[in-house]
């Protein structure tokens, strides 16, 4: 028979999957480490169990013990799962900005949840951190696991996450991207991977996307710490420095807005089939930026911390997104890339040397009214030929039917990129009949008004 002795034996060994539609051929390969495959649904299972295991080994926990932690939810869920297996009581304090799903999930494990105000500094007596400390000290057998200063937190990732990534990538990882909450995941995994890369004569670039409003960006860059702001992404960022974070293994901290984070999380589900939370969106937004900078031939790994099922009432709720101002027309309509994937088509080019008569005949046969000039023939800015230009050039006597089509071509207007919103395409339609999709110096698609109508009808 094959079975695990307890659910705790299933922590770790999570899969790595390639992002195929959010990343493209101009970028490094992006691999997502799916930590939602841990039994309580997040990367925090690793450190929650390691903290409990180490405390048991040190004789700090035993029958009748109560685990107490201040958490954004995921660490609490990992502790709640382990407490259920080991027979401990569990109490968690949480700021009130956290999703209802997380609170309900904690209660489902039998954990007691105390909700505190989000807008309090960490050292305020009623903050979730200070309330947890007080509850632990006042509870007989209480043990504050203290994920922010307990070094068994990063140790969990040095012992498991880092080695898994090195093995899964055959040591070919070039960059690691992950958010910073306690810093345990990135500190432990990056330390291990840097050591292995050095042994192999390689280097590792470590990037940490961080919410705007968190203090980590300022702290890493040794700037004056700005007044912490309120941000909606859960589980990453902080308004105080923690002891489990090791900046020495990190190369950069970049700021990512709530909107970019939530939109990326939604795109991850809709384009890659990976259902993950807002902090995963923060990490993926940053990972795609790193992948663009590194370019083809490199490997970027991004940590996906948890599942989207605990954020259904937040970033996956259209009404909530609109109320927060994160879901504008550009997100509701979709992107140029999505439309072209919905209705792919070959671009018909006119070539230098073709006669006006031949191009006009092709346009008639294909039922189109314009053709871009092939880039190799344009010898400069991108050009296009419209049927109206053919007609006017002949009426004015500027061209003859057997003349070169380049004589009637005009500079191309109405250009959009693959990642532009369809709202921009709509703006193009105010002036042009079609939008020309350009990547680099190549025309890769043509969007007509009926193309957009059909796409939006199917999307709705």
SEKE-117662 format. One line per field, with one value per residue (C-alpha): x negated, y negated, z; residue in three letters. Coordinates in Angstrom, 2 decimals, m for minus. Layout:
REM residues N
px = c(X / ...)
py = c(Y / ...)
pz = c(Z / ...)
residuo = c(ALA / ...)
This chain:
REM residues 460
px = c(0.00 / m1.13 / 0.01 / m1.25 / m1.37 / 0.16 / 1.12 / m2.12 / m4.12 / m2.64 / m4.19 / m6.69 / m7.73 / m5.42 / m5.44 / m7.14 / m5.24 / m6.16 / m4.24 / m3.44 / m1.00 / m2.00 / m5.65 / m6.83 / m9.82 / m11.55 / m11.76 / m13.54 / m11.72 / m9.45 / m8.73 / m6.14 / m6.64 / m3.07 / m3.03 / 0.77 / 0.17 / m0.86 / 1.91 / 3.17 / 2.80 / m0.23 / m3.99 / m3.55 / m2.87 / m6.61 / m7.69 / m4.64 / m5.44 / m9.18 / m8.56 / m6.36 / m8.76 / m11.74 / m9.76 / m8.81 / m12.43 / m13.41 / m10.74 / m8.76 / m5.53 / m3.66 / m0.19 / 2.09 / m0.01 / 1.64 / 0.10 / 0.57 / m0.41 / 0.22 / 0.92 / 2.32 / 3.92 / 1.64 / m0.79 / 2.22 / 3.66 / 0.39 / 0.25 / 3.94 / 3.42 / 0.36 / 2.12 / 5.01 / 2.60 / 0.50 / 3.43 / 2.69 / 5.08 / 4.51 / 5.32 / 4.63 / 4.86 / 5.52 / 5.90 / 9.38 / 8.28 / 7.84 / 10.39 / 13.41 / 12.38 / 9.19 / 11.07 / 13.62 / 10.89 / 9.08 / 12.29 / 12.89 / 9.66 / 10.96 / 8.74 / 9.90 / 9.59 / 9.19 / 9.67 / 7.78 / 7.65 / 5.41 / 4.59 / 2.60 / m1.22 / m2.74 / m3.75 / m0.30 / 1.17 / 4.19 / 2.30 / 2.49 / m1.15 / m0.87 / 2.51 / 0.99 / m1.92 / 0.45 / 2.74 / m0.25 / m1.56 / 1.86 / 2.80 / 1.62 / m0.68 / m0.65 / m3.49 / m3.93 / m5.45 / m6.65 / m7.03 / m8.69 / m11.71 / m11.75 / m14.74 / m13.11 / m11.05 / m13.82 / m15.43 / m12.38 / m13.06 / m16.81 / m16.07 / m13.22 / m12.26 / m15.80 / m16.89 / m13.65 / m14.22 / m17.84 / m16.84 / m13.79 / m15.81 / m18.87 / m20.82 / m20.03 / m18.07 / m19.27 / m16.83 / m14.50 / m11.54 / m9.31 / m7.51 / m8.59 / m6.23 / m8.33 / m11.14 / m11.54 / m10.80 / m13.10 / m15.87 / m16.07 / m15.60 / m17.91 / m20.66 / m20.64 / m20.46 / m23.27 / m25.50 / m24.77 / m25.18 / m28.57 / m29.69 / m28.69 / m30.41 / m27.07 / m25.34 / m21.79 / m19.78 / m17.15 / m14.32 / m11.59 / m8.47 / m6.91 / m3.58 / m3.59 / m3.01 / m5.34 / m8.60 / m10.84 / m11.64 / m12.96 / m14.77 / m16.55 / m17.62 / m18.76 / m16.41 / m14.52 / m11.56 / m8.35 / m5.19 / m3.75 / m0.66 / 2.42 / 2.29 / 4.79 / 2.51 / 2.39 / m0.52 / m3.47 / m5.03 / m5.28 / m5.39 / m8.22 / m11.50 / m11.48 / m14.26 / m13.73 / m14.59 / m18.13 / m18.70 / m22.20 / m20.83 / m18.56 / m19.68 / m16.69 / m13.35 / m10.87 / m7.54 / m4.31 / m0.90 / 2.20 / 3.82 / 0.94 / 0.87 / 4.57 / 4.72 / 1.74 / 3.43 / 6.56 / 4.47 / 2.63 / 5.94 / 7.41 / 4.34 / 2.31 / 5.02 / 3.17 / 5.56 / 3.52 / 3.84 / 2.99 / m0.53 / m1.17 / m0.13 / m2.71 / m5.39 / m4.40 / m4.30 / m7.86 / m8.98 / m7.83 / m9.83 / m12.93 / m12.35 / m12.22 / m15.49 / m17.32 / m16.04 / m15.91 / m18.08 / m17.73 / m15.49 / m13.42 / m11.58 / m8.72 / m7.21 / m3.40 / m2.54 / 1.05 / 4.36 / 6.96 / 9.78 / 9.11 / 9.58 / 12.86 / 14.45 / 11.48 / 9.47 / 11.63 / 14.82 / 15.48 / 17.65 / 14.96 / 12.33 / 14.47 / 15.21 / 11.48 / 10.79 / 8.72 / 10.99 / 11.15 / 12.17 / 8.71 / 9.13 / 12.77 / 12.24 / 9.10 / 5.88 / 4.77 / 2.94 / 6.13 / 8.09 / 5.47 / 5.42 / 9.23 / 9.18 / 5.76 / 5.17 / 2.37 / 1.31 / 1.37 / m1.55 / m2.19 / m5.77 / m7.95 / m7.94 / m4.28 / m2.17 / 0.76 / 3.05 / 1.83 / 2.26 / 5.74 / 6.70 / 5.45 / 7.36 / 10.55 / 10.08 / 9.38 / 12.10 / 9.73 / 9.17 / 5.56 / 2.21 / m0.93 / m4.13 / m6.53 / m9.16 / m12.06 / m10.66 / m9.67 / m13.30 / m12.37 / m9.16 / m6.44 / m4.22 / m0.71 / 1.36 / 5.08 / 7.50 / 8.43 / 4.75 / 4.57 / 7.65 / 6.58 / 3.04 / 4.44 / 7.13 / 4.50 / 2.25 / m0.53 / m0.59 / 0.36 / 1.78 / m1.57 / m3.46 / m5.22 / m2.81 / m5.41 / m4.65 / m1.13 / m2.09 / m1.75 / m3.32 / m1.46 / 0.78 / 3.08 / 0.45 / 0.93 / m1.17 / m0.31 / 0.09 / 2.13 / 5.70 / 8.54 / 9.50 / 6.51 / 7.74 / 11.09 / 9.26 / 7.55 / 10.96 / 11.89 / 9.40 / 8.72 / 10.71 / 8.28 / 5.62 / 2.21 / 0.61 / m3.14 / m5.88 / m9.33 / m9.43 / m7.00 / m3.27 / m1.89 / 1.82 / 4.61 / 7.73 / 10.94 / 14.02 / 15.94 / 13.03 / 13.41 / 17.20 / 16.95 / 14.32 / 16.27 / 19.48 / 17.73 / 16.06 / 19.34)
py = c(0.00 / m3.55 / m6.28 / m9.20 / m8.70 / m12.18 / m15.14 / m16.82 / m14.30 / m15.83 / m19.25 / m20.25 / m18.72 / m21.13 / m21.24 / m23.69 / m24.77 / m26.98 / m30.16 / m30.02 / m32.83 / m35.58 / m35.17 / m35.18 / m34.28 / m37.61 / m36.83 / m34.37 / m31.13 / m31.73 / m28.78 / m29.04 / m27.15 / m26.20 / m26.34 / m26.04 / m22.29 / m22.13 / m20.50 / m23.69 / m25.54 / m27.79 / m28.11 / m28.85 / m25.17 / m24.56 / m26.99 / m26.45 / m22.76 / m23.42 / m25.92 / m23.41 / m20.53 / m22.49 / m23.67 / m20.09 / m18.99 / m21.76 / m20.69 / m23.91 / m22.19 / m19.31 / m18.10 / m21.04 / m23.59 / m26.45 / m27.86 / m31.61 / m33.59 / m36.97 / m36.18 / m37.41 / m33.99 / m31.51 / m30.95 / m30.56 / m27.92 / m25.98 / m26.16 / m25.23 / m22.14 / m21.06 / m21.81 / m19.56 / m16.71 / m17.20 / m17.87 / m21.51 / m24.41 / m27.26 / m30.98 / m33.46 / m37.25 / m38.85 / m42.42 / m43.22 / m43.71 / m39.96 / m38.03 / m36.38 / m33.13 / m32.98 / m33.60 / m30.90 / m28.42 / m28.98 / m28.39 / m25.22 / m23.81 / m24.66 / m27.70 / m30.70 / m33.95 / m37.44 / m40.30 / m43.57 / m46.90 / m47.13 / m50.82 / m50.41 / m50.43 / m47.07 / m48.19 / m49.53 / m47.54 / m46.60 / m45.63 / m42.02 / m41.45 / m42.86 / m41.19 / m37.81 / m38.34 / m39.27 / m36.28 / m33.91 / m35.31 / m35.16 / m31.67 / m28.66 / m26.62 / m29.43 / m29.46 / m32.42 / m30.92 / m34.41 / m33.88 / m37.31 / m36.48 / m32.69 / m31.51 / m28.10 / m29.96 / m30.62 / m27.32 / m25.49 / m26.96 / m26.39 / m22.72 / m22.19 / m24.94 / m25.75 / m22.12 / m21.36 / m24.25 / m23.32 / m19.75 / m20.70 / m23.10 / m20.84 / m23.72 / m25.96 / m28.59 / m32.14 / m34.22 / m33.71 / m36.04 / m36.16 / m38.59 / m39.44 / m38.88 / m37.57 / m37.14 / m33.51 / m31.99 / m34.19 / m34.31 / m30.57 / m29.49 / m32.17 / m31.36 / m27.70 / m28.45 / m31.01 / m28.48 / m25.81 / m28.27 / m29.39 / m25.74 / m25.31 / m28.52 / m30.19 / m33.29 / m33.83 / m37.04 / m37.51 / m40.00 / m40.80 / m42.62 / m44.55 / m46.40 / m50.18 / m51.23 / m48.62 / m49.76 / m47.07 / m49.01 / m51.97 / m49.75 / m47.71 / m50.80 / m52.49 / m55.41 / m57.36 / m55.18 / m56.78 / m56.70 / m53.20 / m53.24 / m51.05 / m48.47 / m45.74 / m42.87 / m40.34 / m38.40 / m40.46 / m43.78 / m45.24 / m48.42 / m47.12 / m45.31 / m41.61 / m39.38 / m36.53 / m38.64 / m38.52 / m41.39 / m40.10 / m37.37 / m39.79 / m41.86 / m44.18 / m45.12 / m46.62 / m48.28 / m46.92 / m48.55 / m46.82 / m47.21 / m45.57 / m42.78 / m41.97 / m42.26 / m39.89 / m37.38 / m37.45 / m37.08 / m34.14 / m32.32 / m33.30 / m32.83 / m30.15 / m28.29 / m28.95 / m30.04 / m32.05 / m35.02 / m38.70 / m38.29 / m35.77 / m38.52 / m40.83 / m38.17 / m37.33 / m41.00 / m41.32 / m38.02 / m39.06 / m42.28 / m40.28 / m37.89 / m40.80 / m42.16 / m38.82 / m37.80 / m34.41 / m31.55 / m32.33 / m30.67 / m32.67 / m30.93 / m32.74 / m31.61 / m31.31 / m31.51 / m30.30 / m29.55 / m32.01 / m30.24 / m32.39 / m35.63 / m35.02 / m37.97 / m40.22 / m40.32 / m37.73 / m39.67 / m42.14 / m44.38 / m44.60 / m45.35 / m48.12 / m49.58 / m49.69 / m51.34 / m48.43 / m47.29 / m49.97 / m49.58 / m48.30 / m45.26 / m44.60 / m44.70 / m42.55 / m42.94 / m42.90 / m39.63 / m37.99 / m39.09 / m37.75 / m34.44 / m34.32 / m35.07 / m34.34 / m35.27 / m35.64 / m39.18 / m39.92 / m42.11 / m44.11 / m43.84 / m46.37 / m45.67 / m44.59 / m46.65 / m48.70 / m46.58 / m43.34 / m44.67 / m46.00 / m42.59 / m40.81 / m43.21 / m42.51 / m38.74 / m38.79 / m41.31 / m43.72 / m47.43 / m47.82 / m46.04 / m46.83 / m47.01 / m44.25 / m45.68 / m44.56 / m46.66 / m49.74 / m50.83 / m53.15 / m53.76 / m51.16 / m51.87 / m50.85 / m50.94 / m51.71 / m51.20 / m54.88 / m55.81 / m53.59 / m55.26 / m58.82 / m58.29 / m57.05 / m59.75 / m62.44 / m60.83 / m60.22 / m56.47 / m54.04 / m50.52 / m48.99 / m51.31 / m50.13 / m50.01 / m51.74 / m55.00 / m55.04 / m53.87 / m56.12 / m56.03 / m53.66 / m55.06 / m53.44 / m51.10 / m49.14 / m46.61 / m43.06 / m43.96 / m47.11 / m47.21 / m47.01 / m50.42 / m51.73 / m49.90 / m51.64 / m54.97 / m54.01 / m53.31 / m56.96 / m57.85 / m54.63 / m51.72 / m49.13 / m48.89 / m47.56 / m45.31 / m45.87 / m43.97 / m45.46 / m46.48 / m43.79 / m43.88 / m40.76 / m41.40 / m43.55 / m44.24 / m45.40 / m46.75 / m43.53 / m41.52 / m43.48 / m43.11 / m39.34 / m39.05 / m41.15 / m39.25 / m35.93 / m37.28 / m38.50)
pz = c(0.00 / m0.73 / 1.61 / 3.71 / 7.47 / 8.00 / 5.83 / 6.98 / 4.94 / 1.78 / 2.32 / m0.38 / m3.71 / m5.51 / m9.33 / m11.68 / m14.80 / m17.75 / m18.54 / m22.25 / m23.00 / m20.59 / m21.58 / m25.20 / m27.35 / m26.74 / m23.02 / m20.79 / m20.01 / m16.99 / m14.70 / m11.92 / m8.65 / m7.68 / m3.90 / m3.79 / m4.18 / m0.52 / 1.56 / 3.26 / m0.02 / 0.31 / 0.59 / 4.30 / 5.04 / 4.76 / 7.45 / 9.68 / 10.05 / 10.40 / 13.23 / 15.06 / 14.42 / 15.74 / 18.79 / 19.58 / 19.27 / 21.70 / 24.19 / 23.80 / 22.79 / 24.32 / 25.32 / 26.05 / 24.14 / 22.25 / 19.07 / 18.64 / 15.56 / 13.93 / 10.30 / 7.00 / 6.73 / 5.02 / 7.89 / 10.13 / 7.82 / 7.83 / 11.63 / 11.91 / 9.78 / 11.77 / 15.07 / 14.04 / 13.32 / 16.46 / 18.82 / 19.67 / 20.12 / 17.62 / 17.87 / 15.04 / 14.91 / 11.51 / 10.17 / 8.94 / 5.30 / 4.85 / 2.83 / 4.41 / 2.74 / 4.81 / 8.05 / 7.20 / 6.25 / 9.55 / 11.46 / 9.46 / 10.95 / 14.43 / 14.85 / 16.88 / 14.90 / 16.37 / 13.89 / 14.44 / 12.62 / 9.54 / 9.98 / 13.20 / 13.37 / 14.22 / 17.72 / 18.64 / 21.57 / 19.44 / 16.27 / 15.17 / 16.15 / 19.68 / 20.31 / 19.38 / 21.74 / 24.54 / 23.91 / 23.91 / 27.21 / 28.89 / 27.67 / 29.73 / 27.48 / 24.92 / 22.36 / 20.03 / 16.86 / 15.81 / 12.07 / 11.70 / 13.87 / 14.08 / 12.01 / 11.57 / 8.96 / 6.38 / 7.35 / 5.96 / 2.52 / 2.71 / 3.42 / 0.95 / m1.53 / m2.66 / m3.19 / m5.06 / m7.47 / m8.10 / m8.91 / m10.99 / m13.17 / m13.39 / m11.89 / m14.88 / m12.95 / m13.71 / m11.65 / m8.70 / m8.21 / m5.15 / m2.88 / 0.64 / 3.56 / 6.40 / 3.87 / 4.85 / 1.45 / m0.59 / 2.06 / 2.58 / m1.04 / m2.47 / 0.04 / m0.98 / m4.72 / m4.54 / m2.81 / m5.44 / m8.30 / m6.93 / m6.70 / m10.36 / m11.48 / m12.19 / m10.83 / m9.61 / m9.87 / m7.12 / m7.57 / m5.03 / m6.21 / m3.31 / m2.94 / m3.13 / 0.47 / 1.96 / 3.54 / 2.03 / m1.16 / 0.83 / 3.33 / 0.65 / m1.27 / 1.97 / 1.43 / 4.03 / 4.97 / 3.74 / 5.81 / 5.24 / 3.04 / 2.86 / 0.09 / m0.75 / m1.75 / 1.07 / 2.50 / 1.27 / 2.21 / 5.69 / 7.76 / 9.96 / 9.45 / 10.28 / 11.54 / 9.05 / 6.00 / 4.59 / 2.15 / 1.38 / m0.91 / m2.82 / m5.83 / m6.20 / m4.71 / m7.18 / m6.49 / m7.99 / m7.66 / m6.35 / m9.75 / m11.62 / m9.04 / m9.25 / m13.03 / m13.35 / m11.00 / m13.15 / m16.32 / m14.76 / m14.35 / m17.71 / m19.89 / m18.10 / m16.16 / m12.88 / m10.14 / m7.64 / m5.31 / m5.59 / m4.20 / m6.99 / m9.38 / m7.79 / m8.23 / m11.82 / m12.82 / m11.53 / m13.07 / m16.54 / m16.15 / m15.19 / m18.09 / m20.55 / m19.20 / m19.25 / m22.69 / m24.45 / m23.26 / m19.55 / m16.94 / m14.45 / m11.60 / m9.86 / m6.56 / m6.70 / m2.98 / m2.81 / m4.51 / m5.75 / m3.92 / m0.84 / m2.81 / m4.64 / m2.85 / m3.69 / m6.92 / m8.69 / m7.99 / m10.82 / m8.63 / m5.93 / m8.58 / m10.05 / m6.61 / m5.87 / m9.24 / m10.53 / m13.35 / m16.04 / m19.69 / m20.59 / m18.31 / m19.17 / m22.93 / m23.10 / m25.06 / m28.68 / m28.05 / m26.77 / m29.82 / m32.22 / m30.35 / m30.63 / m34.35 / m35.81 / m39.42 / m41.90 / m42.73 / m46.46 / m47.54 / m50.66 / m51.94 / m53.66 / m57.40 / m57.49 / m59.83 / m58.66 / m60.83 / m59.23 / m55.70 / m56.50 / m57.90 / m54.75 / m52.52 / m54.47 / m54.30 / m50.55 / m49.73 / m47.96 / m48.43 / m47.31 / m47.25 / m45.27 / m47.26 / m46.25 / m43.89 / m46.09 / m48.94 / m46.95 / m46.44 / m43.59 / m41.66 / m41.98 / m44.99 / m46.02 / m49.19 / m49.03 / m51.93 / m51.69 / m52.18 / m55.25 / m56.68 / m55.94 / m57.27 / m60.56 / m60.82 / m60.27 / m62.85 / m60.36 / m61.06 / m63.79 / m63.35 / m64.22 / m61.85 / m58.65 / m55.71 / m53.52 / m55.39 / m53.90 / m50.39 / m47.34 / m43.86 / m41.58 / m38.85 / m36.32 / m34.90 / m31.66 / m29.75 / m28.74 / m25.08 / m25.67 / m24.44 / m26.93 / m25.56 / m27.54 / m30.64 / m30.20 / m30.16 / m33.44 / m34.98 / m34.43 / m37.18 / m39.12 / m40.54 / m39.15 / m36.45 / m37.46 / m34.84 / m34.78 / m32.95 / m33.40 / m37.07 / m38.22 / m38.78 / m37.06 / m37.31 / m38.67 / m36.62 / m38.24 / m36.50 / m37.15 / m35.66 / m32.44 / m32.41 / m32.81 / m30.07 / m27.57 / m28.35 / m27.68 / m24.53 / m23.08)
residuo = c(UNK / UNK / UNK / UNK / UNK / UNK / UNK / UNK / UNK / UNK / UNK / UNK / UNK / UNK / UNK / UNK / UNK / UNK / UNK / UNK / UNK / UNK / UNK / UNK / UNK / UNK / UNK / UNK / UNK / UNK / UNK / UNK / UNK / UNK / UNK / UNK / UNK / UNK / UNK / UNK / UNK / UNK / UNK / UNK / UNK / UNK / UNK / UNK / UNK / UNK / UNK / UNK / UNK / UNK / UNK / UNK / UNK / UNK / UNK / UNK / UNK / UNK / UNK / UNK / UNK / UNK / UNK / UNK / UNK / UNK / UNK / UNK / UNK / UNK / UNK / UNK / UNK / UNK / UNK / UNK / UNK / UNK / UNK / UNK / UNK / UNK / UNK / UNK / UNK / UNK / UNK / UNK / UNK / UNK / UNK / UNK / UNK / UNK / UNK / UNK / UNK / UNK / UNK / UNK / UNK / UNK / UNK / UNK / UNK / UNK / UNK / UNK / UNK / UNK / UNK / UNK / UNK / UNK / UNK / UNK / UNK / UNK / UNK / UNK / UNK / UNK / UNK / UNK / UNK / UNK / UNK / UNK / UNK / UNK / UNK / UNK / UNK / UNK / UNK / UNK / UNK / UNK / UNK / UNK / UNK / UNK / UNK / UNK / UNK / UNK / UNK / UNK / UNK / UNK / UNK / UNK / UNK / UNK / UNK / UNK / UNK / UNK / UNK / UNK / UNK / UNK / UNK / UNK / UNK / UNK / UNK / UNK / UNK / UNK / UNK / UNK / UNK / UNK / UNK / UNK / UNK / UNK / UNK / UNK / UNK / UNK / UNK / UNK / UNK / UNK / UNK / UNK / UNK / UNK / UNK / UNK / UNK / UNK / UNK / UNK / UNK / UNK / UNK / UNK / UNK / UNK / UNK / UNK / UNK / UNK / UNK / UNK / UNK / UNK / UNK / UNK / UNK / UNK / UNK / UNK / UNK / UNK / UNK / UNK / UNK / UNK / UNK / UNK / UNK / UNK / UNK / UNK / UNK / UNK / UNK / UNK / UNK / UNK / UNK / UNK / UNK / UNK / UNK / UNK / UNK / UNK / UNK / UNK / UNK / UNK / UNK / UNK / UNK / UNK / UNK / UNK / UNK / UNK / UNK / UNK / UNK / UNK / UNK / UNK / UNK / UNK / UNK / UNK / UNK / UNK / UNK / UNK / UNK / UNK / UNK / UNK / UNK / UNK / UNK / UNK / UNK / UNK / UNK / UNK / UNK / UNK / UNK / UNK / UNK / UNK / UNK / UNK / UNK / UNK / UNK / UNK / UNK / UNK / UNK / UNK / UNK / UNK / UNK / UNK / UNK / UNK / UNK / UNK / UNK / UNK / UNK / UNK / UNK / UNK / UNK / UNK / UNK / UNK / UNK / UNK / UNK / UNK / UNK / UNK / UNK / UNK / UNK / UNK / UNK / UNK / UNK / UNK / UNK / UNK / UNK / UNK / UNK / UNK / UNK / UNK / UNK / UNK / UNK / UNK / UNK / UNK / UNK / UNK / UNK / UNK / UNK / UNK / UNK / UNK / UNK / UNK / UNK / UNK / UNK / UNK / UNK / UNK / UNK / UNK / UNK / UNK / UNK / UNK / UNK / UNK / UNK / UNK / UNK / UNK / UNK / UNK / UNK / UNK / UNK / UNK / UNK / UNK / UNK / UNK / UNK / UNK / UNK / UNK / UNK / UNK / UNK / UNK / UNK / UNK / UNK / UNK / UNK / UNK / UNK / UNK / UNK / UNK / UNK / UNK / UNK / UNK / UNK / UNK / UNK / UNK / UNK / UNK / UNK / UNK / UNK / UNK / UNK / UNK / UNK / UNK / UNK / UNK / UNK / UNK / UNK / UNK / UNK / UNK / UNK / UNK / UNK / UNK / UNK / UNK / UNK / UNK / UNK / UNK / UNK / UNK / UNK / UNK / UNK / UNK / UNK / UNK / UNK / UNK / UNK / UNK / UNK / UNK / UNK / UNK / UNK / UNK / UNK / UNK / UNK / UNK)
